């Protein structure tokens, strides 16, 4: 069976340093065969010489130079064609435009059965402009970008004191407590481990219990101390995420099902989700699911 291609999404508001970050990433992993889908809205163009084995004519851009508009069949077809054309691909990078909700870019990797056979979602990196963060965080798209991320890279921090960084980190964690946070200057990638950007979840649920959340973002944690009926839980989760797809931005969890020896990892984005087999469960039978988004008034009880 052919190994699945890891997919990493790079998001962040305009001017945060996404394109510089990608160039640095390509240099750091110079022996990796990347294929890149990017938009044209950045001030800095991708240096195609850094993309091993892929020339400029093989860069994929959708209509109007943007992959982040309302997702259509064209996007999924491009992803399929990438895999068909480039048989030695090690990693797919997708850069979203700074004014896009990344959920529409990520969703096909959870929703399309053909793409799930080809690609493995590796996670989302969000670049944050430390200088202009206070001007952007109240904007809806910025919040969605932060909530969606598995790794948050706070860029342009050369003028921040250690106290400033500490306060910055606390504020970000009120929005997304599941993401690792890294401080950088010039979108440096020396601390980035591309294939391990998703944190282990279990310890993070304790933070959810203690966190009051951001003014515009709430979280809801469900805990179950018995094995779940797999069919019933999946039916309930599918219905819940479908009807609240515009309010629930992110879903994560660790699940224990009846008569199953393994834990299962739940990841969800914008109404779609995926459950994958995790480690052998050697501890207590305990499932934990967290919903993140605008949750006021939603019925999220199983």
N, C-alpha and C positions, 0 to 999 in steps of 0.2 A: 504493500500500500504506500502510495506517495505521501511524503511528509507534508503536513499542512504548512502554509506560508503565514508567518506571523504578520499582523497588521498593527501599526502604531499610528494613532491620530495625533496631530499637532494642532492645538487650537490656542486661542488667546486674542485679546482685543487688538485693534489696529495700533501698530507701533510698538508692540510688546517685545518684538525681536524674534518672531517665529522663523523667518527665513534665515537669519543669521544663525539661529540655533540649529536648523537643519544642516546648513553648510558645515558647521562645526561637528555635528553628529556624523556626517558623511566622511569627514576627515578622520575622526576618531576611529571609526569602524571601516577603515580603508580596504580591508579584505572581504568585506561583506558585499554581496551582490544585491543592491537596492533597486527597486523600481519606485518611482515617485509620481504621485498625482498631486498637482499643485494648482493654485490660482495665480492670477496676474496682478493682484491688487497690492502686493508688497512693493516697498521702495527698493529692496535689494533683490536682484534676480538670483536664482539658483545657479551655481557654477556647475554646468553639466559635465565638465571634465572630471568632477569628483565622483560621479555616479559610475561605478565600475561596470563596464560592458554595456552601458545604455547611452546612446547619443541623443542629441536634442530632438531628432525626428521621432524618437520613441517616447517622448514625454506625452502624457495623456492630459488633455484639457477638454472639458465639456463645453457646450455652447456658451457663448458670452464670457469665456475665460474663467468660469467658476464652477466648482463641484458642489457648492453648498446651497444652491437654491432648493426649491421644493424638489424632493427626490422623485425622479421618474425612472422608467425602465432603462433609460440611457445609462444611468449611473451603474446599475447592476450589470448591464451588458459590457461596459468598460472594464469592470472588475473581472468579469468572466474572460474577456479578451486578453487582459493582462496575463492571466494564468495560462491561456492557450498559446500566447506568443512567446512568453519568456519562461522557458522550462527550467532554468537554473537560478531562479529568483530565491534569494535567502530571506528577504524582508520587504514588505510594502509599507511605505510612508505616505500618509495623506495629510496635506496641509489645508486646513479650512481657512476661508476668509475670515477676517477679524470681526465681521458683523453678522456671523452665522451662528445659529444654534447647532452645536455639533451633534446633537441627538439624531438629526436626519442623516448625517454622514455615517454614524456608527450603527444605526438600526439594521441595515441590511445584513450585517455580520451576525445578528441574532435571529433575523426573521426569514432570510432566504435559505432554503434547504440546500440548494446547489452551492451557494457560496460558503455555507458552513462545512461542506465537504472539502473545500479548497483552502479556506483561510481559517486561521486561529486568531481571534481578537486578543491582542497583546496589551491593550490599555491605551489611555489617552493622557497626553502631556499638555498642560495648560501653562502658557507663558504669561506672566503678570508684569506690567510696567510699574516698578516701585515708585517712580516719580509721579505718575498720574493716577495711581490706584484709587485715591480718594474721590477722584472725579468720575470714575467709571463703575465702582462697585454697586451703586444703586440701580444701574441699568439692568434690565431684565436679561439681556443676552450675556452680559458679563457674569451674572450670577449663575446662569445655566452652564456656561463654560467652566466655571469653578466647581460646581457641583458634579459635573460629569467627569472631572479629571481623576486619574489615579496617581498622578505625579504633578505637583505644582512647582514651577520654576519661577521664582521671583527675581526678575532681572533688573539691572541698573541700580545696584545697591551700594555703589561706591561711596555715597554720602550718608549712609545709614549707620548709626551707632549700634552697639550690641543691644542696648535697651530698645532702640527703634525696631530692630529685627525681632526681638522677643515679643513686642507688642503687635508687630505685623503678623507674626506667626499665630498668636492667640486669636487675632481677628479672622484670619483665614480659616482657622480650625473651627470657628463658630459657623462657618459656611460649609466646610467639607472636612470632616475629621477622619476620613478614610484615606486621604491622600498623603503621601510623603511630601515634605516641603523642603526645597533647596534654594539657597540664595546664591545668585551669580552676578557677574559683571560681564558685559559684552556677550551674553548668551553662552557662556562657557559650559562645556559638557563634561568636564573631567570627573564629576561626581555621578554622572549618569550611567546606569547599568541598563542597557536597552531592553534586555530580555527578562528583567525582573523588576518592573516598575509597579506591579500590583502588590500591595501589602497583604500579609496574613491578616485575616479578618477577626479572629476570635477575641483578641485583646482589645480591639477597637470598639467593641460594643460597650465596654465599660465607660468609655468616653461619652458615648451617646446617652447613657443613663445620667451622667453628671452635667451634660451640656444643656444650656438653655436655648441654644440655636441662635441664628441670625434673625433680625427683625422681619426679613422677608422670606426666610426659609425655615421650615419646621421639619422635625423628624419624628417618626413614630416607630418604636421598637416593639416587636412581638416576640415573646419567648414561650417556647413549648417544652415541657419536661417529659414528654412521652413521644414515642415514635409516631410520625404523621402518616396518615393514609395517603399514599403517593398520588393516586388518581384523584381523590377528592381535593387535595391541596392544590394540585396543578390546575384543576378545573376552576377552583376559587381564585387562584392567582391570575389566571388568564382573563377571567371576567373582570376582576378588580383593576388590573393594569389597563385593560381595554377601555373601561368606562371613565377612568381617571387619567388617561394618557396625557392630558394637557396640564394636569396638576402635579403628577408624580414624575419628577425628573430622573430620579435614580433609585434603584432597588438593589440591595445586596443582602446576602444571607449565607448561613451555614445550616444545612438541613439534615435531619436524621429521619429516615423513613422506617416504617414497620418492616421487620424481617429483612432489613438491609444491613450488611456489616460495615458499609462505608459511610462517611460523611459526604454530602454533596454541596457544591458551591453554586450559589445563585447570583447571577448578575443580570440586571435589567436596565434598559434605557428607553425612555419615552414610549411605554406601552408594550415593549417587546422584552423577552427575557430568555435566558439560557440556563440550564441546570447541568452541571458536569460533575463527574465522579471525582471525589477528593481522596483524602487519606483514609486508611482503615481506622474505624472508630474504636479506640482503646479506652476511652473514658466514659463519662456519663452520657446518657441519651438526652441531648439538648439541642433544640433548633432555635435559631435567632434570625429574625428578618427585620431589616430596617427600610422604611420608605422615607425618601427625602424630597421635599418640594413645597408647594403651597397646599398644605394639608388641612387647613381649617374647614371643619364641617364635613370632611370625608368619612365614610364608614369603612374602616380598615380592619375590622375584626373577623377572624376566621372561626 
